[in-house]
């Protein structure tokens, strides 16, 4: 059995040919800090090297899928350009690795999927959402360009007029609406989410592996080609927005509100 060597915050469980990747910071609503961000960049190559793996389920521990970036970590970028630039590099790596990853990935979105959480959810091949879950991309609300999120991905998946308002405001997209606009595959009763994901994973793991992998590779060629320009422009614009007074002011205000009792 393959041995996974990952930073804290992400664990991989094995069940026959199925690997379940769990975002594991439940006490922080699975918010992404430096360790978890690095783990999300590194896990895909380790999964691809696991010769017994056939299908991956991605989910969150506790009540959230991932509540986006950890505020303390993100706030550190205001005065640490090295950490900021490293986060951008890793963010690009996460997206590129997920697009190149050869096995089917099922997102079991068990709760809030915000910011990067929403991005990695919609990059999966099948997105099952708990009826209690929601997506949100609040980049603009904190003075950032949604360069590594909805601005790049959502126009490939959704009618743009249905999702612009959500991108511009950062408002939540409930599970049923996410399915309607094309950001999720189907909704599932909360208590049935993991069993539904496991049943689908078992079904996919029984498919002829080369045919399944090659089909995914062809489909993702369209995504990779379409994303090449928007991703480069998006990351560049996001770096610029990270250095604006508006972002500093809104991020510090948000951190103050979150720290309040």
N, C-alpha and C positions, 0 to 999 in steps of 0.2 A: 504494500500500500504506500502511496506517495506521502511524503512528509512535507508539510507546508511550513515555511519559515516567514512569518509576517509580523509587522509591528502590532502593538496592542490596538484593540478596537475592531478587529475583523477576525472571525473564526470560520473554519471550513469543516463541515461535518460530512462524513461519507456514509452512504447507504447503497451498497452494490455499485451500479454505474452512475448513481446520482450524487452530485456534490451540492450541498446546501451552504451557501455563503451567508453568514449572519453578521449584519452590522451591529456591533455589540457594545454600545455605550448607553444602555437603557436609562440610567440615572440622569443623562443629559439629553434625552430624547434622540439619541444617536446622532447628535450634532458632530460635524466633521472637524477634528482638530488636526494638528500636524501629523501625528502618528497614523490616524485613520486615513488621512488623505494619501499618505505614502503607501499604506496598505492597499488602498483602492487602485493605485497605479501599478502595484507589483503583483497583485493576486492573479491577474489574467494569464500571464506567462506561466505561472506555476500551475494553474489549472490546465492550460494547454499541454504542459509536459506530463500530466497525470494520464498515463496510458489506459487506465481502467475507467476513466471518466467518460461519460457520454452526454450528460445533460447537467445544467447548473440551475439551481433555484437561488435567487437573491432576495433576501428579506431582512427585516429589522427585529431586534430583540425588544420585548416590552410592547409599549403602546404605539410607538412611532416607527416609520420606515427610516426616515432621516430628516431631522428638522433643519437641515442646511448647515452652513458654516458655524463653528463654535465662535461666539462673539469675542471671547478673549483672544483667540488666535487671530481672527480677522482684524481686530483692533490693533494688534501688534504690527500689522503691515503699515500703519500710518507713519511710523517712525523707523521702520526697518525695511528698506528697499530690497535688501538681499532676500529676506524671507518672502517678501511680496513677489519678487520675480521667480523664486523657486516654486511658489504656489501656482503661478501661471504655467510654468513648465510642466509641473506634475498634472495640472488640470488638462493640458493638451494631451499628455501621455494617457490619462484615464480614458479620454474619448477615443484616441487612436487605438489603444489596446482593446477596447470593447468592440470597435468596428472590425478589427482584425481577428477577434477571437473566433475560433472555428466551430465551437459547440453551441447548440441552442441554449439560450438563457431565458428563464421564466422569472419575471419579477412578481413576487407575492407582496403587494403593497398593503401592509397591515395597518397603516396609519398615516400621519402627516408625511408628505414627501415634498420638501421645500428646497428651493435653490438647487444645489448640487444633488440633493436627494431626488428631486424631480427629474433632473437631467439623466442620472444613471438609470432611473426607472424607465423612462421612455426610450432609452438606448437598448433596452432588452428586446428580445425577439417576440415575446408574448408578455403582456402586462395585465395581470389579474389584480383587481383592486377590491379590497374590502369595501362594503357599502358605507363604512364609517370613515374611509380614507379620503384624502384630498391631495391635490397638487397645487403648488404655488411657486411663482418665480418673482420674488420681491426685490430683484436687483435695483430696478429703477427707483423704488421707494427709498432706498438708502443711498441714492446718488451714484449708482453704478450702471454701466452698460451691461446688458445681459449677454455678454460675448461668449461665455462658456455655457450658456443655458438656452432659454426659449428663443431668443432672437435668431440663433443659428439653426436649431433643430425643428422648432414647431412649424415653420413654413413648409417643411418637407412632409409633414404628417397631417396637417390640419388645413381647413379653409382659413385663410389669413384673417378675414374679417371676423371670424368667430373668436379668434384668440388674441388679436391686437389689444383689446381692452384689458384682458388679463395680464398681458405683458406690461402694459403701460401703468397699470394700477397696482399690480402685485396681489390682486384679490385671489381668494381660494377658488379652485375648480373642484367641485364635488365629484364623486366617483361616477355618477350617472352622466353628468355633463362631460367628463373626460372621455367616456366611451362615445358619446354623441359626436364630439368634435374630432375624434381620432387619436387621442393621446393615451387611450387604454383599450385593451381587447374586450374585456367584459368585467362586470361586477360580480362579486361573490359574497354570500353571507359571511360575516366575520368569523364565526366558529368553523366554517368550512374552508377557509382560505388555504391553509397549508395542505389539507387533504386533497383539495382540487388541484393545487400546484403539483403535489406528489403524483396524483393520478395521471396528469398530463405528462409529467417527467417520465414516468414509467412507460407511457405510450410512445413518447419520442425516443426513449432509449432502445426500444424494440425495432425502430425503423432501420433500414439499411444505412450504416453510418456514413459511407462515402457519398451516397446520394443526398443525404441530409446535409452534410457539411458543404458539399459543392453547391447545393441550392442556396444555402445561407450566403456563401461567398459571392455568388452572382447577385443576389438581392443587395448585399451590402456594398457592392461596387457602385450602385447608383447613389447610395448615401454618401460614400466616401468622396465620389466625384463632385456631388452637389455641395458638400460641406467644405471643400478645400478653400474656396475663396471666402465665404462667410466666416469660417473659423479663424483664419488669419486676421481678417479685418476686425472680427469681434474681440479677439484677445488683445490686439493692439489698442482698440478703443477702450477696453476695460482697464488696461494699465493706465491710460491717460485719466480716466474718470476716477481711479483710485487716488489720484494726487490732487483732486479738486477740493476747495474749501467746503463745498456742499456735501461731499461724501464724508469728510471728517466730522462736520457738524451733525449730520444725521446719524452717523454710526455711533458717535459718542452719546448722543441723546438716547438712542435705542439701548445702548449698554446701561445707561443710568436707569432707564425704565425697567429693564429686565432685572437689575440688581435690587430694585426697591421691593420691600416686603409685600 
